[in-house]
Amino acid sequence: MEANLYNLDIERGVLSAILFDGANYEKVASILKPKDFYLPFHQHVFEVMEILYKRDYPIDETFIKEYLQNKNQFDESAMLEIISTAPVPMLESYSKELKDKAIKRELLHFSSVIKQEVYEHSDKRSTEIVEDVQSQLFNIATESEDGDFKDMDTVTTSTMQYIKAQIQKEGILTGLDTGFAALNRMTGGFNEGDLIIVAARPAMGKTSFALNIAANTLKQNQGVAIFSLEMPAEQLLLRMISSHTGISLQNVRSGNLNDDELSRVSEAMDYFASKKLFIDDNSVETIHSVRAKLRKLKALHPEVSLVIIDYLQLMVGDNKERHIVVAEVSRGLKMLARELKIPIIALSQLNRGLESRPDKRPMMSDLRESGAIEQDADVIMFVYRDDVYKLREAKQALKEAQQKGQNPDIKIEQKPIEPAEIIIAKQRNGPTGVAFLQFNKPFTRFEDTITTNEFHTPSKIEIDYEG
């Protein structure tokens, strides 16, 4: 049966094509890795071709022979067979054929691994085995690299490629554009594999902030996946429509719309219907279910570039102790972000203890079950609006005075636009500090532009570099 899972003639023809013209290596290397060749000697030859390419040496028989002889891996007759084989035409098509056979061999091997896992690890729960199987299958499907050590030749080459790619980019962005200039200047955007924690007390707008970033991502024609454990999908969309159209959320919710507003809402519906926005509003999620759903979604829609979890503490687990569950979820989300190579934003609650402080700006110690979250997160940011507390205190003072029969001169001012602070308390690869935005309350929209003199200027950023 395995004879159908390899073709030595094609392997020789592909290697011969590279020897005939070294420029062909790039075409093949974008599809195949050394392990994709069936014959061990063919694997060795392709490995040497890779080394020669990286060092800008000619990819020819002399260098390959010398290198393999030094490692006692040279086979004279096998090398002659490669040289005497005609280079294959349609090189990329034949390379893909070899890749297909390599994946099938890997799947055949994997079937025996599953049997071994079931028989030899009877103490494991079935969900754990399924999780392991899904993870390995995903790696096969996405052609992920294995977990071996990387030598410095490989690391320096990939790092230099990254630096060159950044040089080609315009501006300061190194990752996903958040849509906020002040935040981009501090973070460079959200990077692949990052776990970003966005935390705040209730009514500060953390969900709105995350949805604004999601909307900005959709504008870049990239996909977004949202797990909404607290709010139905329809309510999330209503918020996004209000922000998108500039019609107050209250009017959108109540249907209090004139003809022009109804037309704008209809256009917004068409806009979002055309975007790759996926919402899961199941109120019960585990790290296992989130991982399985995202792997499937990413395989079907590679354009998904951002994931939002609203919110972390609502996820459940097998353990009765919440701090252990949160630690498992936090670590699982970080590993998933790295596996899928996309940023994951997880919203988080804060302890109410900060309400008793004179300065109610959050700190990392205010995070619920903060230990694991602090350790796993690449970025931790807090959404803070001082006017929320000022309004609350004014209402409380007025209520207490009226209860005493007093009629104080206390004004309850409802500002449609309020200053907002995005406090970056941790950033693994950048500075901490504050980016100043504004919050447009009627539209539940955070904005860069400051239109009121009393606000901070939009370009102002307070930065503290950690040692």
Secondary structure, DSSP 8 states (H G I E B T S, - for coil): -GGGG--HHHHHHHHHHHHH-TTHHHHHHTT--GGG-SSHHHHHHHHHHHHHHHTT---SHHHHHHHHHHTT---HHHHHHHHHS---SSHHHHHHHHHHHHHHHHHHHHHHHHHHHHHH-TTS-HHHHHHHHHHHHHHHHTT---S----HHHHHHHHHHHHHHHHHSSSS-SSB--S-HHHHHHHSSB-TT-EEEEE--TTS-HHHHHHHHHHHHHHTT-EEEEEESSS-HHHHHHHHHHHHHT--HHHHHHT---HHHHHHHHHHHHHHHTS-EEEE--S---HHHHHHHHHHHHHH-TTEEEEEEE-GGG---S-S-HHHHHHHHHHHHHHHHHHHTS-EEEEE-B-GGGGGSSS----GGGBTTHHHHHHH-SEEEEEE-HHHHHHHHHHHHHHHHHHTT----------SEEEEEEEEEEETTS-EEEEEEEEEGGGTEEES---STTS--TT-EEEE---
